[in-house]
Amino acid sequence: MELTLHSTFPAGLDDEWLALLQSNHINVPFLRPDYLRLWWENRGGGEWPAEAQMALVTARENGRLVAVAPLFHAPSHQGEPRLMLVGSVEITDYLDFIVEPGRLDEFASALLPFLQKAALPAWKNLDLYNIFDNSPVLVALEKAAHTAGWAYQAEHAYHCPHINLPGDWETYLAGIDKKQRHEIRRKMRRLESAEVPNHWYLVEDAATLDSEIDGFMALMDQDDEKARFLTPPMRAFWRDVVRWAFNNHYLHMAFLEIDGQKAAAYLAFDYLNHLFVYNSGISRTHWEYSPGWVLLGYQLQWANEQGKATFDFMRGDEEYKYRFGGVDRNLLRVTLTPT
């Protein structure tokens, strides 16, 4: 296994990377090279300074790509300089290595001494966020750290509720709490029986995409915390990500309009038959109709009817996610430190 350090995304690697991703233990849109390249070009919407340095590691055997560790060197920022996964931390929910099945132990054992000798600025540790607690990469890294004499620490980082969909709207409703089932139906019926015109739709027209992005961010701006999050660099990144998803046929951007005004919106990625819900925006204008809950109900109904396997709320333990039937998964932050 021959390891190579790259200071940029290698030209011509995408096809091999994507083929490897198909057999990886986890395949999510955030591990695709085109998404991670976009994140890197924007430094996570301004989360990291321009002087952050790519430290992507590939492993080959007889010329064949068998592993990718998409790392970067993070300069002093909330602590000592460190090596992190490209995509860390705030706007990429799920991260990991991409490794051929059966090669994790070998790759992890080779990676740690390789990084110590690599031509990189000084760093204190490997600081790996947003890895699922059941990822086999963690087992391999802990074993490799023990063998190399490194310190290994894992801590809980985020809750990630998700719903396994049965493929039928009524069956889904029957599987959640009775009180919540009644609330969903009541709120949907209240809007549907109101005299005010209303409808929901998915964004499908390239000609209106930019204006729909504007509309989505205008809804987010009505929440003070989300408005602070949407700095100018973050807004630019968001536009790029939505266009990327649209061009690759992953975009699931849904709006609920009430009386001709955008009242709620959900942005998700429709990827390999799973919906990954990325963010949302709610208007205060029609608050009495519970537009966020109603649109979420429509999305779950649509996802069941379309045969989607899961409805993934991703990071965040907001109460409504569990009231709609979300079941927790957990992401870890793992730190490996040479001693």
C-alpha positions as CSV (number, residue, x, y, z in Angstrom):
1,M,0.0,0.0,0.0
2,E,1.6,3.2,-1.2
3,L,0.5,6.5,0.5
4,T,0.7,9.9,-1.2
5,L,0.2,13.3,0.3
6,H,-1.7,15.9,-2.0
7,S,-1.8,19.6,-1.4
8,T,-4.7,20.0,-3.9
9,F,-7.4,17.7,-5.1
10,P,-5.6,15.5,-7.7
11,A,-6.7,16.0,-11.2
12,G,-8.5,13.0,-12.7
13,L,-9.2,11.4,-9.3
14,D,-12.9,11.8,-9.2
15,D,-13.9,8.6,-11.1
16,E,-11.7,6.4,-9.0
17,W,-12.9,8.1,-5.8
18,L,-16.5,7.7,-6.7
19,A,-16.0,4.0,-7.6
20,L,-14.4,3.5,-4.2
21,L,-17.2,5.4,-2.4
22,Q,-19.7,2.9,-3.9
23,S,-18.2,0.1,-1.9
24,N,-17.3,2.2,1.2
25,H,-18.9,1.5,4.6
26,I,-20.8,4.8,4.2
27,N,-21.9,6.6,1.1
28,V,-23.4,10.1,1.6
29,P,-23.3,13.2,-0.6
30,F,-20.8,14.9,1.7
31,L,-18.1,12.3,0.9
32,R,-18.2,12.9,-2.8
33,P,-15.1,14.6,-4.2
34,D,-17.2,17.3,-6.0
35,Y,-18.9,18.3,-2.8
36,L,-15.7,18.3,-0.8
37,R,-13.9,20.3,-3.5
38,L,-16.7,22.9,-3.4
39,W,-16.4,23.0,0.4
40,W,-12.6,23.5,0.1
41,E,-12.8,26.3,-2.4
42,N,-15.1,28.2,0.0
43,R,-13.2,27.0,3.1
44,G,-16.6,25.9,4.5
45,G,-18.3,29.2,3.8
46,G,-15.6,31.1,5.6
47,E,-15.3,28.8,8.6
48,W,-11.6,28.4,7.9
49,P,-9.0,31.0,6.7
50,A,-7.4,30.9,3.3
51,E,-4.1,29.7,4.8
52,A,-5.6,26.4,5.7
53,Q,-3.6,23.8,3.8
54,M,-4.9,20.6,2.0
55,A,-3.4,17.4,3.3
56,L,-5.3,14.8,1.4
57,V,-3.9,11.3,1.6
58,T,-4.5,8.6,-1.0
59,A,-3.4,5.0,-0.8
60,R,-2.8,2.8,-3.9
61,E,-1.9,-0.8,-4.4
62,N,-0.4,-1.8,-7.7
63,G,-1.8,1.5,-9.0
64,R,-5.3,0.9,-7.8
65,L,-6.9,3.4,-5.4
66,V,-7.8,1.6,-2.2
67,A,-8.2,4.5,0.3
68,V,-8.7,8.3,0.7
69,A,-8.3,10.3,3.9
70,P,-9.5,13.8,2.9
71,L,-7.6,15.8,5.5
72,F,-6.5,19.4,5.8
73,H,-4.1,21.3,8.1
74,A,-6.1,23.8,10.2
75,P,-4.1,26.7,11.5
76,S,-4.6,28.0,15.0
77,H,-8.4,28.3,15.4
78,Q,-10.1,27.3,18.6
79,G,-6.9,25.7,19.8
80,E,-3.6,24.3,18.5
81,P,-2.9,23.6,14.8
82,R,-4.4,20.2,13.8
83,L,-5.3,17.9,11.0
84,M,-9.0,17.6,10.3
85,L,-11.4,16.1,7.8
86,V,-12.2,18.2,4.8
87,G,-15.8,19.4,5.5
88,S,-15.3,20.0,9.2
89,V,-17.1,21.2,11.3
90,E,-20.2,23.3,11.0
91,I,-21.8,22.7,7.6
92,T,-21.0,19.2,6.6
93,D,-23.0,16.8,8.8
94,Y,-21.4,13.4,8.0
95,L,-17.6,12.7,7.4
96,D,-15.3,9.7,7.3
97,F,-12.6,8.0,5.4
98,I,-13.2,6.2,2.1
99,V,-11.6,2.8,2.1
100,E,-11.9,-0.4,0.2
101,P,-13.6,-3.1,2.3
102,G,-11.2,-5.2,4.2
103,R,-8.4,-2.6,4.1
104,L,-9.2,-0.4,7.1
105,D,-6.7,-1.8,9.5
106,E,-3.9,-1.8,7.0
107,F,-4.7,1.8,6.0
108,A,-5.0,3.2,9.5
109,S,-1.8,1.5,10.6
110,A,0.1,3.1,7.6
111,L,-1.6,6.5,7.9
112,L,-0.4,7.5,11.4
113,P,3.3,7.2,10.9
114,F,3.0,8.6,7.3
115,L,1.4,11.8,8.7
116,Q,4.2,12.2,11.3
117,K,6.8,12.2,8.5
118,A,4.8,14.1,5.9
119,A,6.0,17.6,4.8
120,L,3.3,19.5,6.7
121,P,3.3,22.5,9.0
122,A,3.5,21.5,12.7
123,W,0.3,20.0,14.0
124,K,-0.7,18.7,17.4
125,N,-3.3,16.0,16.7
126,L,-5.8,14.4,14.3
127,D,-9.1,16.0,15.2
128,L,-11.8,14.2,13.4
129,Y,-15.4,15.4,13.7
130,N,-18.8,14.1,12.6
131,I,-18.0,10.4,12.3
132,F,-20.8,8.0,13.2
133,D,-20.2,6.1,16.5
134,N,-20.5,2.7,14.7
135,S,-18.1,3.5,11.9
136,P,-15.5,0.7,11.4
137,V,-12.9,3.4,10.8
138,L,-13.0,4.2,14.5
139,V,-12.1,0.7,15.5
140,A,-9.2,0.6,13.0
141,L,-7.9,4.0,14.2
142,E,-8.1,3.1,17.9
143,K,-6.2,-0.1,17.2
144,A,-3.6,1.7,15.1
145,A,-3.2,4.4,17.8
146,H,-2.6,1.8,20.4
147,T,0.0,0.1,18.3
148,A,1.8,3.4,17.4
149,G,1.7,4.6,21.0
150,W,-0.7,7.5,20.3
151,A,-3.4,8.7,22.6
152,Y,-6.9,8.1,21.4
153,Q,-10.0,9.9,22.7
154,A,-13.6,9.8,21.5
155,E,-16.4,12.0,22.7
156,H,-20.0,12.6,21.7
157,A,-20.5,15.5,19.3
158,Y,-24.0,15.5,17.9
159,H,-27.4,13.7,17.9
160,C,-28.7,12.8,14.4
161,P,-32.4,11.7,14.4
162,H,-33.6,9.8,11.4
163,I,-36.8,8.0,10.3
164,N,-36.8,4.6,8.6
165,L,-39.7,5.0,6.2
166,P,-42.2,2.1,5.7
167,G,-43.2,3.3,2.2
168,D,-46.8,4.1,3.2
169,W,-48.1,7.4,4.7
170,E,-50.7,5.8,7.0
171,T,-48.3,3.1,8.2
172,Y,-45.8,5.8,9.0
173,L,-48.4,7.7,11.0
174,A,-49.5,4.6,12.8
175,G,-45.9,4.1,14.0
176,I,-45.5,7.4,15.8
177,D,-47.0,8.7,19.1
178,K,-50.8,8.9,19.0
179,K,-50.9,12.5,20.2
180,Q,-48.3,13.5,17.6
181,R,-50.2,11.7,14.9
182,H,-53.3,13.6,15.8
183,E,-51.4,16.9,15.8
184,I,-49.9,16.3,12.3
185,R,-53.3,15.5,10.8
186,R,-55.0,18.3,12.6
187,K,-52.6,20.9,11.4
188,M,-52.6,19.7,7.8
189,R,-56.4,19.6,7.7
190,R,-56.6,23.1,9.2
191,L,-54.6,24.6,6.4
192,E,-56.2,22.5,3.7
193,S,-59.7,23.6,4.9
194,A,-58.8,27.3,5.2
195,E,-60.1,29.7,2.7
196,V,-56.7,31.1,2.1
197,P,-55.0,29.6,-1.0
198,N,-52.1,27.3,-0.3
199,H,-49.9,24.7,-2.1
200,W,-46.5,23.2,-1.8
201,Y,-44.0,22.5,-4.6
202,L,-40.5,21.3,-5.4
203,V,-38.0,23.5,-7.2
204,E,-37.4,21.9,-10.6
205,D,-36.9,24.8,-13.0
206,A,-33.3,25.9,-13.6
207,A,-34.6,29.3,-14.8
208,T,-36.0,30.1,-11.3
209,L,-33.3,28.5,-9.2
210,D,-31.5,31.6,-8.2
211,S,-34.7,33.4,-7.2
212,E,-35.8,30.3,-5.2
213,I,-32.4,30.4,-3.4
214,D,-33.1,34.0,-2.5
215,G,-36.5,33.0,-1.2
216,F,-35.1,30.3,0.9
217,M,-32.5,32.5,2.5
218,A,-35.1,35.2,3.1
219,L,-37.0,32.7,5.2
220,M,-33.9,31.7,7.1
221,D,-33.2,35.4,7.8
222,Q,-36.4,35.6,9.8
223,D,-34.6,33.4,12.4
224,D,-32.0,35.5,14.3
225,E,-29.6,32.7,14.7
226,K,-29.8,31.6,11.1
227,A,-29.4,35.2,9.9
228,R,-26.2,35.4,11.9
229,F,-25.0,32.1,10.4
230,L,-25.6,33.4,6.8
231,T,-22.5,35.6,6.5
232,P,-21.7,36.8,3.0
233,P,-19.1,33.9,2.5
234,M,-21.7,31.4,3.8
235,R,-24.4,32.8,1.4
236,A,-22.0,32.3,-1.5
237,F,-21.3,28.8,-0.4
238,W,-25.0,28.0,-0.1
239,R,-25.7,29.2,-3.6
240,D,-22.9,27.0,-4.9
241,V,-24.1,23.9,-3.0
242,V,-27.7,24.3,-4.1
243,R,-26.5,24.7,-7.7
244,W,-24.3,21.6,-7.3
245,A,-27.1,19.6,-6.0
246,F,-29.5,20.8,-8.7
247,N,-27.1,20.1,-11.5
248,N,-26.4,16.5,-10.2
249,H,-30.2,15.9,-9.6
250,Y,-29.8,15.6,-5.8
251,L,-31.7,18.8,-4.9
252,H,-34.9,18.5,-3.0
253,M,-36.0,22.0,-2.2
254,A,-39.6,22.3,-1.1
255,F,-41.7,25.4,-0.5
256,L,-45.1,25.9,1.1
257,E,-46.9,29.0,-0.2
258,I,-49.8,30.5,1.7
259,D,-51.8,33.3,0.1
260,G,-49.1,33.7,-2.6
261,Q,-46.3,34.1,-0.1
262,K,-43.5,31.7,0.8
263,A,-44.4,30.4,4.3
264,A,-41.9,27.5,4.8
265,A,-39.1,25.8,3.0
266,Y,-37.0,22.7,3.5
267,L,-33.7,22.0,1.7
268,A,-32.7,18.4,1.4
269,F,-30.4,16.2,-0.7
270,D,-32.2,13.2,-2.4
271,Y,-29.3,10.8,-2.6
272,L,-29.3,7.0,-3.2
273,N,-33.0,6.8,-2.1
274,H,-32.4,8.7,1.1
275,L,-33.5,12.3,2.0
276,F,-30.8,14.2,3.9
277,V,-32.6,17.3,5.4
278,Y,-30.0,20.1,5.4
279,N,-31.9,23.2,6.6
280,S,-35.2,25.0,6.8
281,G,-36.8,28.4,6.9
282,I,-40.1,29.5,8.4
283,S,-42.1,32.7,7.9
284,R,-43.7,34.5,10.8
285,T,-46.4,35.9,8.6
286,H,-48.6,32.8,8.6
287,W,-47.5,31.4,11.9
288,E,-51.1,30.5,12.9
289,Y,-51.1,27.8,10.2
290,S,-47.9,26.0,11.6
291,P,-46.3,26.2,8.1
292,G,-43.1,24.4,9.2
293,W,-44.9,21.4,10.6
294,V,-47.4,21.2,7.7
295,L,-44.7,21.3,5.1
296,L,-42.7,18.7,7.0
297,G,-45.8,16.5,7.0
298,Y,-46.1,16.9,3.2
299,Q,-42.4,16.0,2.8
300,L,-42.8,12.8,4.9
301,Q,-45.9,11.9,2.9
302,W,-44.1,12.5,-0.4
303,A,-41.0,10.5,0.8
304,N,-43.2,7.5,1.7
305,E,-45.1,7.6,-1.5
306,Q,-41.8,7.8,-3.5
307,G,-40.4,4.8,-1.7
308,K,-37.5,6.6,0.0
309,A,-35.7,4.5,2.5
310,T,-35.0,7.1,5.2
311,F,-35.8,10.7,6.1
312,D,-32.6,11.9,7.8
313,F,-32.9,15.0,9.9
314,M,-29.1,15.0,10.3
315,R,-27.4,16.9,13.1
316,G,-29.4,18.5,15.9
317,D,-31.6,17.3,18.7
318,E,-34.5,19.7,18.2
319,E,-37.7,18.4,19.8
320,Y,-39.8,18.4,16.7
321,K,-37.6,15.8,15.1
322,Y,-38.4,13.2,17.7
323,R,-42.1,14.1,17.8
324,F,-42.2,13.2,14.1
325,G,-40.7,9.8,15.0
326,G,-36.9,10.5,14.7
327,V,-34.7,7.8,16.2
328,D,-31.2,8.9,17.4
329,R,-27.9,8.1,15.9
330,N,-24.7,9.7,17.3
331,L,-21.7,11.4,15.8
332,L,-18.4,11.5,17.5
333,R,-15.4,13.7,17.7
334,V,-12.2,11.6,17.8
335,T,-8.8,12.9,18.7
336,L,-5.6,11.1,18.0
337,T,-2.4,12.6,19.5
338,P,1.2,11.4,19.0
339,T,2.9,10.9,22.4
